[in-house]
Amino acid sequence: MGKAATVLVREEIGGQAYFAQNQSSLEGLTENILKQLHRAVGFVAIMHPRGSVSNPTQPSERSWVRGSVWIEQEIAIATFISQVLQRPIPVRVYIHEGIRREGIRDQLILNPVIFRDDSEVLADLRRFLPSWRTLVHQEPKESLSLKPVIRAQPQAVPGGGDDRRYVLVVDVENDGENDLPEFTVDLEFPATLVDGSGYMIEKPSSKPGIRLFGTDSKRQGIDHLYPTAVTTNLLTIYFAIRGTQRDQPEILEQEVKAIACAPGMKPKMRTKTIAELLN
């Protein structure tokens, strides 16, 4: 059944299917099932009856049919990747009509397809899989990649007035395939708009009219940044827009640049104008 499904994946969407057969060692589990789930762009689970079980503490309770414990665990891991690591994985679940809902599956809205015969699963896969064709044609992820994220949040100004004060926040997202144990982030910001001085994170700038700020994973106490993880308020500074500056194109068109670096990867830059930050 599993082999027939992998053939359908290749035929219908041109993707590479991994068939998770039984593993007999911890190394096999890590090298095969866990790593393949991490790389997956789609997940198909097919649950067959694996035997009847009963509760020895409740002899009057009827026995029930249990599915594969392995598949139950794989569904839980896929859920963690999708909901906690925020890397959504489309899921198609097929459950034999006699299997009882258990574990984390009992709390999830999976909208499973209930089947009686294997032929029903293969027929549905043949109809359904073409809708996943776009998944396998996405750009492959880089092995090591760190994406800067820039945003601005308005702050209250004591005494009110026409001035506007903001906190600029720079974070980074690990959008690559592998863990990043160390990295650095620099921020280039128009000097005339920076609010305040004495920033511990400020560095000497070689560019006229630009103030340079920087931090790194060690300084922030980050030992690992795992794939799909995003930092929280990694680098912050304050800036102000004074009165009529909000209407001056030469002010609003100035650029803010964040540069993320890590050993073994090409530096990644994110650029936004002041106008983009304010919108």
N, C-alpha and C positions, 0 to 999 in steps of 0.2 A: 504493500500500500504506500509506504513512504517513498520507495523508489519510483513508483508510478507518478507520485505527486511531483518529485524532482524533475522528471521528464516533462511534465506539463509546464512547470515554471520555465524551463529552457525554451520550450516550443512556443508558449503563449506570450512571454514578455522578454525573452532573450536574456534572462538573468541567470546568475549562478546560484543554485540552490544547495544548501547544506542540510543533509538528513541526519538528525541527532539520534544516532543509535545508542544502545546501552554502552556505558563506560564502566571500566572495572578498576579505575585508579583515580586518585586525586589529580594527577598530572593530566590524565585524559579528560577529566571534567574541565580543568582550567584551560588547557590548550585547545580544546574543541568547543564544547558547549558554551562556556562563558564568553570566550573571545568571539565566537561566531554571533552570539546574541548582541554583543557590544557593537559589532560591525553591521548588524542587520538593518535593512531598510524596510523590511516587512516580515511578519511572523505568522505562520500557519500552524495551528495546533489541531491534531486529530486524536480524539480520546476514545479508546475502545475499552470495553469491560476488562478488568484485571482480577476479578474475583469478588466473592461476597465476604463482608466483614460484619462483626456484631460487637456490641458493647458488653463485656463480661460483668460489668457492675449493674447492668439493666437487662437481666435475662428475659424479661417480658417484652422487651423492645424487639421489633422485627429486624432481621439483618438487612443490609443494603449492599448495592453494587458499587464498587470503587473503581475509579479510572486509574491511569498511570500516575504514581507519585512524582515521577520525573517530570512529566508534562505539567503537573500542578505547580511544581517549583519553577519551571521555565516560564510559565505564565506570570508568576509572582516577580521574577527577575525582570521580565519585559515590562511589567507594570512599573517597577522601580525606575527603570531607565526612562520610561516615558513621562512619569508624573513627578519624580523627584529630580532626576538629572535634566528634565525638560528637553528631551530629545524624542519627540513623538515617533512611535513605531506603529504603523497600521497593522491591525490584527484581524485574522479570520479564524474563528474557532468552530470546529465540528465536534459534537458530543453525541455519543451513542445514546439512544432513547432510554436505556436502562440505568444510566449512571446518575448518581446523586450529586447535588451541588455540595461542595465542601471547601474548607479553607478560605484563602483569599478570594478564590473564584466566586464564593457565595456572596461576597460584598461588591463585586464588580459588575458593571453593566456591559457585558460582552456581546449581547445579542447573538448567541451561538446558533449555528445551524444544527438542528437535531436530525440524526439519520438512523436508519435501520440497517442498510446494506452499504458496503464500500462503494458500489457503483454510483450511489447517490452523491457521495463526496466528490468523486472524480468528475461527474457531470457538472456539479456546481462550480468546482474549481475551473473547469474549462470555460464556463460562462463568466466567472468573476475575475479571473486573473488579468484579462486585458485592461481592466481599470487601474492596474498597478504598473503599467508600462512606463509611465513617467518616472517612477521611483528609481529604476535602474539606469536611467540616462542622466541622472544628476551629476554634476561635477564631482570627481572624487576628492576626498579631503586630503589635505597635506599631512604629512607625518607629524610635523611640529608647526603649530600656527597659533598666534595670539592676536586677537582682534581688539583694538581700542574702542571704548564706548565713551562718548562725551555727552554730558547733559548739564543744563543749568536750572537752578531752582530759585525763585524769587524769595527775598528776605525782607522782613519788616525794617523800615528806616526810622530811627528815632526822630520824633518831631515831625514826621511826614515830609511834605514838600514835593518838588518835582523830580528829585533824584530817585533812581531805582537801584537797589542793591541786590546782588545775586551771589549764590555759591555755585562755583563750577566744580563738577564732580567728574573725575576720570576713573573708569574701571576697565578691566580687560576680561575677555572671554576666551577660554581655551576652545577654539573651533577646529583643532587638529585631532589626529588619531591617538596621540600619546600624551602621557602625563608630562607636565613641565615642573621640575623641581626648583627652578630658579628663573627669574626674569627681571627686567627693568622697564620702567615707563618714564618718559620725559614729556613735558608739556611746554609748548611755546605759546606765549600769550602777549598781546599788545600791551606794552609797558604803561601807556597813559591810562588804561582802564583798570589796572590792578588796584584793588582797594586794600591799603595797608602795606606794611613792610615787616621785616624781621621773620620771614618764613624760614623755618628750619630746613625745608626741602628745596630752597632756592639754590641754584647753581650759577656760576659765571656764564654769561651769554656772549657769544661772539657776533650776534646779529644786532645792528642798531635798531632801537625801538622795540626790542623784544626782551621780555623777561623769561628766564628758563627755570623750570621746576622739575624735580625728579625724585623718584623713590624706587625701591626694589622689593622683591619678595622677602629677603632676609630682614630688612628694616620693618616690614609689616608683619613679621612672624608667620609667613606662609611657607610651609615645607613642601607642599605639593598643590598644583592646580590641575585637577583631573579633567579629561575631556568633557565638554559642555558646561563646566563650572564657570561662574562669573564672580569676580570679587565684589566686595561691598565698600563703597567710599574709599577706594584705594588712594586717591590723591585729590585733595580739595584746596581751592583758593577762593578768595572773594574778589568780585569786581563790581564796578559801579558805572551806571550810565547817567551822566549829569544833564538834567534839564533838557535843553534842545538837542543834545547829542542823539536822541532817539530819531530825529528827523534828518540827520546828516549822513548821506550815502557813504562818504569817506570813512565814517566811523563804523557803520553797519556792515560794510564790505570787508573789513579787516578779518584776517583769518586766525583761527585757533588750531593748533596742530598737536596731536598726541601721537607719540611714537613708542611702540612696544617692541622689545627685543628679548631674545632668549638664546642661549648657546645652541648652535646648530640650525637656527632658522633665520630666514631673511627678515629684517625689520619690517614691521607693518605700521603704516601711517593712516590716521583718520583726520580729516580736515573739515572744519565747519566755520562758517562766517558768524559774526556776532548776530546778524539778523536771524540766521537759522537757530541759534541758541535761544533767542528771545521768543521765537514762535512756538 
